Amino acid sequence: MLSWLGRIVVACWRPLRRYARMNKDNIIEDDSDSSIPDTLLWCKDLQKHSYGDFSFAVVQANEIIEDHSQVETGRDATFVGVYDGHGGPEASRYISDHLFLHLMRLARENGTISEDSLRSAFCATEDGFLTLVRRTCGIKPLIAAIGSCCLVGVIWKGTLYVANLGDSRAVIGSLSRSNKIVAEQLTKDHNASMEEVRQELRSSHPDDSHIVVMKHGVWRIKGIIQTTTLKLNPVQLGICGFMIVVGNITTKLLKEGVSSRDILAVSRSIGDAYLKRPEFSLDPSFPRFHLSEPIRRPVLTAEPSIYSRILQPNDKFLIFASDGLWEHLTNQEAAEIVYNNPRAGVAKRLLTTALSVAARKRELRYDDLKKVEKGVRRFFHDDITVVVIFIDHELLGKKISVPELSVRGFVDTVGPSNFDILQGIDANARSFI
């Protein structure tokens, strides 16, 4: 009996290499059974924006999804927002509800969209969320420990603007002279794993020897563990379609639940108020977030890195994604997948490929992972958001009929966008760059 059960367990857990086939460009592809749905995955296969098409996909891992995202389409502009929350969904949800509106207000006031207006929109969003924290921390103290990375892209009149806080990433795919697709990362990863970021933190806090701490092989800011502990049944875990006794496997997952994905590693964010202002410090009754001494200056900042460029004919598409995608795929792998596959559903393809890689790291198939419920899925991968924006240059500068829509990721709401307030802004309005 035990021997029979052992064979079942081994068969269920062993790596199946045929699910990791490589294409001619050595790009790992998803080879799962498409007839088995992933109930935690949402997508919009293909939609129109003012300069082409876009594909949108999100997968949930946390018990309550912490990623929020949006695509706003207008006659003269396209807006993309990817907000990767940590500690809870409140900050990412707040950004989704407010940042775009701040940007539209500033664009109307200034007569243009610019790097300065993007920076001001981030600042207004940060100030608004900290005001919310101040109003509610008396009844919900832990809101002071909730924050979010923030990645925004805007295409307006042929110019791309990208602003970023944290380690979500924007990558552009361009054709080289040899007609091969080349991935270029447009954003900086504000993550303590980067030597540049650690040096920046140490320079800003010369009197704090613990501003970045290496623990268990991972760099942490102030040595803080950000997420709450997930409680599992200590004996059983249903992964292969039935309940099996996995004993040490469950224990291993529990031990690995605190990993590089769960620590505070980003140096820039919206929120995380307790690491920015002494008034929001948490007392010892919250030991995970209690600091041994009051902060003298903000540990984290909400100052975004901003990049802009005039789109060129060889620029073919943009990938905006939270760090959960880049944990499993390189920039070039992601660009090759987009370039070598049909547009429709390509964001979902990126997601399922990353999930296949995540499953194999646990010696599972993606089909097995599909049966793991939210919450438990966090041991295998993060919430992941992917938006692919295709750039059709023949449409740049043309007056085409595109619905002004606001598409929210995962919550699956589609409504009118506020891009209409940009109508009438002179194309030659002065620039603040």
N, C-alpha and C positions, 0 to 999 in steps of 0.2 A: 504493500500500500504506500509506504513512504517512498520507496524507489519509484513507483509510478508517478506520484505527485511531484517528486524531484525532477523527473524528466519533463513534466509539463512546465514547471517553473523555468527550467533551463531553456526549453524551446521558446517560451514566451519572451525571455529576457535577452537571448543571445543576439549579437549584431547580425543583421541581415544585409550583407554587402550589396545584394542586387538592388536594394533600395537606395543605393548611393552611386548610381551610374554617373559617368562623366560624359559630357558632350565633347565635340571636337575641340572646343576652346578650354577644356578642363574646368568647366563650371558645373558645380554640383547642382542637380535638379531634383525637384520633388517628384517622387515616383510612387506616391501613395495611391490608394484606391479612391478615386474621386466619387465613387458611389456612396462612400461612408462620409456623412457630413461632419464638419467640425462646428458644433453648435455655438462655440465661443468666438467664431470668426464672422465678421461683417464686411461687406464690400459693395462698392459701386464699380461695376466693370469698366464702363466708359461713359464719360459725360463731356459736354462741350464747354470750353471757355473761350475768351476772346481771341486767343492766339493758337487754338488747336483743341486737343482733347486732354482729359485727365482721367486717371484711374486711382481709386481710393480704397484702402483696406485697413481694418483694425482687428486685432485679436486680443481677447481678454485673458489675463492670467490671475490677477488678484481677485479676492472675494468681491470687492467693489472696484470696478475699473477706475484707475487713476489717470489714464490718458484721456485727454479731450482734444478735439481737433476740428478744423473747419476749412472749407474752401468757399470763397466768395467770388462769384463771377459777375463781371460788368461789361459794359460796351467797350470801354477803353482800358480796363485793368483786370488783373486776376490777383487774388490774395490767398495765401496758404498759411495756416497756423497749426503747429504741432506742439502740444503742451503736455509734457511728461511729468505728472505729479509724483510726489513722494510724501509719505506720512498720511495720505488721505486725498480725496478728490477735490477738496474745496478750492485750493489755489488754482488748479488747472481749469476747473469749471468757471471760476471767476474771470480768468484771463479770456476764455472763450466767449464770455458774455460782454466783455468790456474793451479789450485791446483794439479790436477792429473799429469799434465805434469811436474811440479816442483818435485813431488815425484818420478816420473820415472827417471828424470835426477839425482837426489840425490842418488837413489838406484843404478844406474849405476856407479856413481862416488865412492860410498862407498862399493859396492859389496854386499849390503844387504838392506832389508827393516827393519827399527828399529824405536824405539820411537824417537830417535834423528832425523832421516830423516823425520819423520812426523812433528815434531816440526819445523824443518827448512823449510819444504814445506809451513806450515802455515805462517811463518815469511816472506818468499819470496812472497807469495800471498798478504799479507797485505801491504808490501812495494810497490808491483806493483800497487795495487789499489790506494794507497795514491799518487803515482806518477801520475796516471791517473787523480785523483782529482786535483792535483796541475796544470796540463796542461789545464784542462777544466773549473775550477771554475770561471774563468773570464767571460765566456759566459754562464755558468750554475752554479750559486753560490750554489744552493740547493743540488748539488751532494755531498757537504761536509756534508750533513745531512742524506745521504743514507748509510745503512749498512746491514749486514746480519749475522745471526747465521750460524754456520758451524759445521756439524757433519760428520765425516769420519770413515769408518770401512775398514780394510784390513785383509784378510785372506791370509797368505803366509806360505807355508810349515808347515801347521798344527798349526800355531800360529795366534791368533786374536789380532789385534791392533785397538784401538778405540781412536779417538781424538775429542774434542768437545769445541766449544765456544757457549755460549748462552743456550737456554732451549729446543733445540731439544733433543731427547733421544734415547739411544740404550738399548734394553732389551733382555736378553738371556733367552730362555725357556729350562729348564733342567728337566730330570726325577728324582724324589726322590726315596728313597729306597722303599717307598710304591707304586711306579709306578704312582705317580701323577705328573702332570706338575707344576713346580715352576718357577715363574718369578723373575729374578734378574736384577735390574737396574745397568747398567755398567757405566753410565755417571753421572756427577754432573750437576744439574740445576743451571746455573749462572743467577739467577733471584732474584731481590730484595725482592720478597715475602718470600725468605728463610732467616731465622735469621742469618745463617752462612755467607751469602753473604753480608747482611747489616753490620755485624761486620767487615768483610773484607774491605768494602768500607770506613767505619768510621776510621778504623786503618790506611788506606792508605791516608786519608784526615782529619787528626785531627783538622785542622784549618778551616774546612768547615762544618758548622752546618746544611747546606742544601744539603749535598751530597745525602741523601735519605730523601724523604718527603712523609708522609702519606696524601693523598688527596682522599676524598670520599671513604674511606675504602680500598684504594689500595696504595701500596708502589710504589713510582716513583723515579727514579734517577734524581736528580736536578729538580724534579717536572715537567718533560718535557712530553708533548703530542707529539707523534712521527708522526702519520699519518695525512693526510689532511682530511678536512671535506667532506663527501659525500653529494651531493645535490640530493634530491628526489623531485618529484612532491608532494607538501604539502597536496594535497587533495586525490589523488588516488594512489592505490597500487594493481597491478594485482597479486594475489596469488592463487586464487581458479579457475583459468581458465577464469575469466571474470573480468572486471573492477568494483570494488565496492568502495563505499564511506566508509572509515574506520576512518576518523577524528582523534579521540584520539589515536587510535592504531598507526597511522603514526607518530603522535607527540611523542608517547612513544618510538618508534623505533629511532627517531631522537635524543631524549634525551639520549638514551642508546647507541648511536653510539660511544660515547667516553666511552670506558669501559676498563677493565684490558687488553684487547687484543690490545688496541690502544696506550697504554702509553709506554714510554721507561722504561723497567724494567730489561733488560738484562745488566749484568755487563761486559760481554766479547763479542767481535764481530770483524768481518772484516769490515773496513770502519768506519762510524760515525766520520769522520775526525775532525769535529769541537769540539768534546769532547776529542780529543787526542793531538792536537797540536794547539797552539795559532794562528799560521799563517792561520788556516782555520776557525777562528771565523767568525760568521755571524753578520752583522750589524743590527741595530734596524728596518730596513725595512722588516726584517723577524722575527717578534716578537715571533713566536712559537719556534724559535731556538736561539734567542738572549740570551746570558748569561749576567747577570748584571755586572760581572767583569771577566776579562780574567782568563783562567784556569792556575794554577801554576804547575800542574802536570796532566798527563792524567787521565781523569775520567773513561774511559773504557780501557781495555787492549785486546790485541790479543794473549795472552799467553794461549794455549789450556791446558785443563786437558787431560791427556793421561793414558790409561789403556791397559794392555796386559795380555794375558793368553794363555797357551797351551790348545787347545780344548780337552775336555774329552769325552769319549764314551756316557755319559749321557746328553751332550749338544746337543739339537735337532734342534734348530732354533734361529735366531736372528731377532728382529724387530727394524728397524731404522725408525724414524718418527719425523716430525716437531711437535711443541707443540700443534698445533690444534687438533691432535688425542688425546693427553694425557689430554686435557681439558675436554674430554667427556668420556674417558675410563681409568680405572686404569691399571697398569702394568699387574696385574694378570688376569683381564678381557680380555685384549688383548691376552695374552698367551693362555688362555683357548679357545678363538675363533680360534686361529691358530691350536691348538692341536686337537680340536674336529671337524674340518672340512677338506674337501679335499684340497689338495695343490693348485690346479688350481683355480685362482681367489680369493685366501684368502686375499691378500692385498686389493682388492676391497671390500671384505666382511668386513674387519676392517673399511674401510672408510664409507661404507653405514651404518654400525652399529653406528658409531660415529655421522653420519649425522642424523640418526633417533633420537638419544638422543638430538642432538642440536635442531631439529625441535620440539620435545616434550617440551623442555624448553620454547618454544614460543607458546605452545598449538597448534601445527600443526602436521600434518603427514609429513613424508619424501616425499611422493608423491606430497604434496602441495609445499614443498620446491624446488622440481625439476623445478617448473614453475617460480621460482624467478630468474631473470636474474643476470648476474655478476655485481658486484658493490653493488647492493642491497643485494646480498647474504652475504656480509661482516657483515651485522647486525646480522646474524645467526651463522656464523662460519668463520674461517680463511681459507686461502689457506692451504691445508693439503697434505703432501707427506708421503707415506708409502712404505717401501721396506721390504719384508720378505725373509730372506736367510735361506734355509734349509741346514742342515749339515748331509751329508751321510758319516759316518766315514769309511765305506768300500772303499770309493773313495780316502781318504787321502793317499797321498804318491804314488798313482797309476798314470801311464801315460795314461790319457784318452783324447780322441779327443773332445775338446771343442772349438768352434769358438771364436777367439779373437775379441770380439765385444764391441762397446761403445753404450750404450742405454741411451738416454736422456729423462727424464720424461716430459710428457705433450706436449713438442714440437714434440715428436714422430719421432725422428731421430735415425736411427741405422746405424753405420758405423764401420770401423775397429778400434780396440783399439791399443794403443801404448804399451801394455804389452809385445810385442815381444822383446823390448829392454832388458827384464830381462832374456832372454834365454842365457844360458852360465854362469850365476852367480852361483858360487859354492855353493852347499847346506850347506857346512860347513864354509862359509865365516864368518869372525869374526863379532861378535855382538857388537852394541854400546849401548845396554840397560844398 
